[in-house]
């Protein structure tokens, strides 16, 4: 039986899926979100604008990560899941 602490390892994003949440996709979605935001700080200082972008980027990253995690859970086969469990229970 797998311990509760091992669930993080079992449900961890694969490297391919984790890479989809970074790089170009994160940059493109962040820029689109900023462009579509009605509350865009047009009169903000440089520091305030950078903070706005940082918060937006964090929100987009969280959204992408949750989406990839849900897709992985939905598409994971029983064999893949059992393989991860067997690796964790060997030790």
Short mmCIF file of the C-alpha atoms (twelve columns), coordinates in Angstrom:
data_MODEL
# 
_entry.id   MODEL 
# 
loop_
_atom_site.group_PDB 
_atom_site.id 
_atom_site.type_symbol 
_atom_site.label_atom_id 
_atom_site.label_alt_id 
_atom_site.label_comp_id 
_atom_site.label_asym_id 
_atom_site.label_seq_id 
_atom_site.Cartn_x 
_atom_site.Cartn_y 
_atom_site.Cartn_z 
_atom_site.pdbx_PDB_model_num 
ATOM 1  C CA . UNK A 1  0.000  0.000  0.000   1 
ATOM 2  C CA . UNK A 2  1.256  3.471  -0.842  1 
ATOM 3  C CA . UNK A 3  1.626  6.001  1.956   1 
ATOM 4  C CA . UNK A 4  -0.229 9.288  1.760   1 
ATOM 5  C CA . UNK A 5  3.042  11.197 1.398   1 
ATOM 6  C CA . UNK A 6  3.808  9.254  -1.780  1 
ATOM 7  C CA . UNK A 7  0.692  10.574 -3.543  1 
ATOM 8  C CA . UNK A 8  2.615  13.689 -4.521  1 
ATOM 9  C CA . UNK A 9  5.106  11.505 -6.344  1 
ATOM 10 C CA . UNK A 10 2.445  9.418  -8.027  1 
ATOM 11 C CA . UNK A 11 0.459  12.400 -9.274  1 
ATOM 12 C CA . UNK A 12 3.486  14.543 -10.128 1 
ATOM 13 C CA . UNK A 13 3.463  16.085 -13.592 1 
ATOM 14 C CA . UNK A 14 5.614  14.315 -16.132 1 
ATOM 15 C CA . UNK A 15 8.574  16.262 -17.476 1 
ATOM 16 C CA . UNK A 16 6.875  16.772 -20.856 1 
ATOM 17 C CA . UNK A 17 3.733  18.158 -19.264 1 
ATOM 18 C CA . UNK A 18 5.677  20.345 -16.844 1 
ATOM 19 C CA . UNK A 19 7.643  21.861 -19.730 1 
ATOM 20 C CA . UNK A 20 4.353  22.824 -21.419 1 
ATOM 21 C CA . UNK A 21 3.623  25.150 -18.497 1 
ATOM 22 C CA . UNK A 22 6.794  27.173 -19.066 1 
ATOM 23 C CA . UNK A 23 8.520  29.019 -21.853 1 
ATOM 24 C CA . UNK A 24 6.693  30.244 -24.914 1 
ATOM 25 C CA . UNK A 25 3.238  29.068 -23.873 1 
ATOM 26 C CA . UNK A 26 3.489  30.882 -20.545 1 
ATOM 27 C CA . UNK A 27 4.773  34.054 -22.216 1 
ATOM 28 C CA . UNK A 28 2.109  34.062 -24.928 1 
ATOM 29 C CA . UNK A 29 -0.780 33.453 -22.545 1 
ATOM 30 C CA . UNK A 30 0.508  36.086 -20.118 1 
ATOM 31 C CA . UNK A 31 0.693  38.685 -22.895 1 
ATOM 32 C CA . UNK A 32 -2.811 37.758 -24.104 1 
ATOM 33 C CA . UNK A 33 -4.199 38.028 -20.580 1 
ATOM 34 C CA . UNK A 34 -2.613 41.463 -20.149 1 
ATOM 35 C CA . UNK A 35 -3.943 42.625 -23.525 1 
ATOM 36 C CA . UNK A 36 -7.490 41.519 -22.668 1 
ATOM 37 C CA . UNK A 37 -7.495 42.888 -19.113 1 
ATOM 38 C CA . UNK A 38 -9.825 45.857 -18.630 1 
ATOM 39 C CA . UNK A 39 -7.987 46.749 -15.419 1 
ATOM 40 C CA . UNK A 40 -4.651 47.172 -17.181 1 
ATOM 41 C CA . UNK A 41 -2.635 49.780 -15.211 1 
ATOM 42 C CA . UNK A 42 -2.009 52.379 -17.922 1 
ATOM 43 C CA . UNK A 43 -0.817 55.037 -15.448 1 
ATOM 44 C CA . UNK A 44 1.258  52.701 -13.292 1 
ATOM 45 C CA . UNK A 45 4.912  53.243 -12.541 1 
ATOM 46 C CA . UNK A 46 7.483  50.814 -13.924 1 
ATOM 47 C CA . UNK A 47 7.653  49.008 -10.576 1 
ATOM 48 C CA . UNK A 48 3.853  48.711 -10.342 1 
ATOM 49 C CA . UNK A 49 3.661  47.448 -13.928 1 
ATOM 50 C CA . UNK A 50 6.330  44.803 -13.264 1 
ATOM 51 C CA . UNK A 51 4.405  43.695 -10.173 1 
ATOM 52 C CA . UNK A 52 1.202  43.523 -12.254 1 
ATOM 53 C CA . UNK A 53 2.954  41.346 -14.844 1 
ATOM 54 C CA . UNK A 54 4.424  39.107 -12.140 1 
ATOM 55 C CA . UNK A 55 0.989  38.495 -10.597 1 
ATOM 56 C CA . UNK A 56 -0.515 37.852 -14.031 1 
ATOM 57 C CA . UNK A 57 2.259  35.441 -14.941 1 
ATOM 58 C CA . UNK A 58 1.772  33.569 -11.661 1 
ATOM 59 C CA . UNK A 59 -1.976 33.249 -12.313 1 
ATOM 60 C CA . UNK A 60 -1.382 31.957 -15.848 1 
ATOM 61 C CA . UNK A 61 1.254  29.480 -14.610 1 
ATOM 62 C CA . UNK A 62 -1.122 28.158 -11.946 1 
ATOM 63 C CA . UNK A 63 -3.886 27.787 -14.517 1 
ATOM 64 C CA . UNK A 64 -1.627 25.971 -16.998 1 
ATOM 65 C CA . UNK A 65 -0.289 23.666 -14.296 1 
ATOM 66 C CA . UNK A 66 -3.776 22.751 -13.091 1 
ATOM 67 C CA . UNK A 67 -4.910 22.130 -16.666 1 
ATOM 68 C CA . UNK A 68 -1.930 19.865 -17.411 1 
ATOM 69 C CA . UNK A 69 -2.401 18.013 -14.128 1 
ATOM 70 C CA . UNK A 70 -6.081 17.376 -14.897 1 
ATOM 71 C CA . UNK A 71 -5.208 16.208 -18.410 1 
ATOM 72 C CA . UNK A 72 -2.538 13.863 -17.086 1 
ATOM 73 C CA . UNK A 73 -4.913 12.349 -14.523 1 
ATOM 74 C CA . UNK A 74 -7.574 11.886 -17.197 1 
ATOM 75 C CA . UNK A 75 -5.230 10.408 -19.800 1 
ATOM 76 C CA . UNK A 76 -3.005 8.300  -17.549 1 
ATOM 77 C CA . UNK A 77 -3.389 4.626  -18.169 1 
ATOM 78 C CA . UNK A 78 -3.682 2.080  -15.410 1 
ATOM 79 C CA . UNK A 79 -0.303 0.670  -16.458 1 
ATOM 80 C CA . UNK A 80 1.406  4.060  -16.120 1 
ATOM 81 C CA . UNK A 81 -0.136 4.606  -12.705 1 
ATOM 82 C CA . UNK A 82 0.814  1.113  -11.528 1 
ATOM 83 C CA . UNK A 83 4.371  1.617  -12.790 1 
ATOM 84 C CA . UNK A 84 4.732  4.753  -10.686 1 
ATOM 85 C CA . UNK A 85 3.286  2.977  -7.648  1 
ATOM 86 C CA . UNK A 86 5.631  0.015  -8.066  1 
ATOM 87 C CA . UNK A 87 8.655  2.317  -8.240  1 
ATOM 88 C CA . UNK A 88 7.614  4.017  -5.011  1 
ATOM 89 C CA . UNK A 89 6.842  0.822  -3.146  1 
ATOM 90 C CA . UNK A 90 10.170 -0.840 -3.973  1 
ATOM 91 C CA . UNK A 91 11.980 1.146  -1.312  1 
# 
